[in-house]
């Protein structure tokens, strides 16, 4: 979320990570929306509140990487793969698909940004922890019968990223084995687009459908799934070769979840 302050139009971005299972937020401010800043934000979040199984995000070019050609996995995606976090890209231009984080952004806008006349970015940085504490410990959640975020899973123990983790400072992060998911709407012509590349399905059967296209980096395949209405399973409807132009590195277990956890399957991120 981009905002400007004062007559000099000082600009900053609000980075919000939200645990979808218990609505636990991690909030920070960055002054430039760069790969380095976003990567540091994610690492700091994982070191404090723990590693999720997956992270759901929109198609912003900073973490999508799709503006630089076909089959280019961004630094943010590579970082997620390196710690065992699967990335789920929502459909383009469909914020409703990321409803909880969009709702939280509205809350931030109205109850934080809209209630104080901030003088500068440092002022925002000073006040933000107070709002974060309110959202974690005092704000009642109607969808959880009025419980606060810290009451939903009181015995939760996160699996945190080590404090000495520094992979994100490397100039180029190798692609690890793992999965990257893209939720997409199939066009009337029977195709969908991921990372600047179009993929065709059987038009008469799949035009207008919603699919999940999953890159399996180890197998170097693109698997396309459809979830039938009222079904409790996903159907594999197409499979394509998806060679990547570099070596794939095995996932190291030192940075990933190694014990059972009630941490949710998905955390949602916006910036």
N, C-alpha and C positions, 0 to 999 in steps of 0.2 A: 504494500500500500504506500503510494507516494504522497508526500505532503510537503508544503512549503511554509516557512515561518517568516513573518515580518516583511518590512519594506525591501530588504535585500534579497528576498525570495530564497532564503537558505533552505536547501532541500534535504530530505531524509526519506528512508524507507522503513516501514514497520514490518519486521519479520515475525511471523506467527506460526508456531508448530502446535498442533492440537491432538492430544490422545483422544481418538474417537470413542473409546470404550468408557472412559470416565471423565471426558471433557477437561483434561488437565492441560493447561497451556504453558508454553515456554515462549517468552516474548523478549525481543531485542530490537535495537535500532541500529541501522547501518547508514552511512552517509553516501555510499556509492553502491549501486546494484551490480557488483562485479562477481565473477566466479570465485575469486579468493574470499571475498566477504561472506558470500552465501555458504561456501564450503566451511569456513570457520564457524559460522552460526550453527550449522548442522552438527559439526564435531562437538561444539560446546554443549549443545542440547543433548546429544547422546552421552556425553560424559556426566551430565547432571541428572537427567531424567530417564536415561536408559535407551537401549536399542529396540526398535520395533521390528516386527517381521516384514512390514512393508510400509511404504510411504506414498500417499496419494497426492499428486500435484497437477497443476494445469500445464499448459503447453508454452509457457514463457520461454523465449529463446535462450535465456541464461542457463536454464537447466535442461531444456530440450536438446539444444545443440543442432537443431535441424536446419539452421540457416547456413551451414557450411558444406552442404553437399549431401549425398545419400549415404546411409549406413554409418553416420558419424555419431558415436556415443559420447555425450558431453562429459566434462570433468565431474559434474555433480552426479551423473548416472554412474560413472566409474567409481566414484567415492562410495556410493551406496552399495554397489556390487562388492567392493573390497571389504565391507563389514557385514555382508550377508543380508542386506536390506533390499527387498524387491521394490522396484519403482512402478507405480501405476499412474499413467497419464490419462486424465479424463478426456472426454471428447472436446475438440477445439470449440471455443466460443460458447461453452455450455457451463457457466458457473453453478447452475442448479445441481449439476452432478457432484459438486463439492460442497453441498449444502451446509453441513455443520461449520466448516471454516468460514464460509461466506457469512453465515449468521454471526459467528464470533467477530468477524471483521466489522460488521454493522454495530455490534456491541461496543467494540473498541472505539469506533468512530463517534458514537453517541455519548458514551459514558466516560471516555478518556479524552480523546482529541477535542470533542465538542464542549467540554465542561471547563476547560482551563485555557487562558490566553497565554500561550507559551512564548517566552522571549527569545529562546534560541534552542539549538539541539541539545545542549547540556541540560537545560531545564527539562526537556522531554525525558532525557536519560535518568534524571533524578526522580521524576514522578512515576515512571513506568513500573518499577518494582512494587510500588504501593497498589497499583491496579492489578498486577499479576497476583499478588498475595490475596487481594479481594476475590479474584476469579477462582483461585485454588481453594480458599478456606472459608469464605463468607457468603459467596453468591449462591442462593438456592437455585436448583435446576429443576424446572417443572417436569421435564421428561424423565427425571429420576426421583419423582415423588418428593421434591423439595430438598433432597440431599445436596450437600456441597460436594465439590470434586474430591476432596480428601476423605469423604465418608463412603464413597462408592466401593472402593477396594482398600479398606484400611490396612490390610496385612500385605499389600503388594510390595514386592521386593524387586526392583529393576535390575537388569543385567547391564551394567554401564560400560562404556568404552573406556579403556585405560587412559589415565591422565597424561601418559607420555606418548600417546598416539600422535604421529606427525606425518602420516602418509599424504595428507592433503597439501603439504608444503612441497611435494615433489613437482617437478616441472610437468611431467606427464605420468598419469596413473594408468597402469596396465589394466586391461579388461580381465576381470575374474569370471569364473564360472558362475552362472546365475540366470535370473529371469528379469526381463523388462517387459511390462505390459502396456498396451495401448487400447483404450476403449474407443471404438470408432463406430460411426454411423455409415452404413453402406449406401452409396449413392444410387439414384435411379438407374444408372448404367451398370450397377453391380460391382463397383470398385470402392476402395478406401485408400487413404493416404497415410503413411508413416515415414517420417524422416525424409521427406521430399521424394518418396517413391510410391508409385501407385501399384496396387495389387487387385487382381480381378477374381471375382467369385462368379458362380453360376447366377446370371442375372435374374432369370425367372423365379429362382428360389429365394435369393438372399437380398435383392434390392429392397432398401428401406429398413433392413434389420440392424440391430445393434450387435456388434461382435467384439470379442477380445482377441487382439493379435499379440502373441507372446513370443519375444525373441529368446530362444534358448541359446546362450552364448557358447556353452560347451558342445552341444550337438550342431551348432551353427544352422539352426532351423527356425523358421517362422511358423508357429502353430496358431491356427485361427479357430476360435471356439464361439459357440452360440449357446445361450441359456434359454431353453424352451420355456414358454409361459407355464407357470404352476409346476415346473419340474424342479427337483432338488439336485440336478446335475448339470454339467456343461458338456455339450456335444462338440467333439472335434470335427470340423467341417472342411478344413483344408490344411495342407502342409506344403511349405515351400523351402527349398534350400536357401540359406541365408549366410553365405560365407563372409567372414570379416577379414579385413586386410591387415591383420596382425595376429600374433600369437595370443592364445588365451591362457591365463595363469590360473592354476588351481586355487580355490578359496582356502585361506588360512583360517584355522579355528580360533586363533588367539584373540581375534577381535569380534567374534560373533557370539551369538547366544549359545551357551553350552549347558544350560540347565532349564528345566520346565519353568514356565512363567505364565502369569495371567495377563501379561502385557498384550494389548490388542493386536489383531492381525494387521491393522492399518492405523497409521497416524497421518494427519492431513497437514499440509504445509502451504503457506502463501507468503508473498513478500511484495 
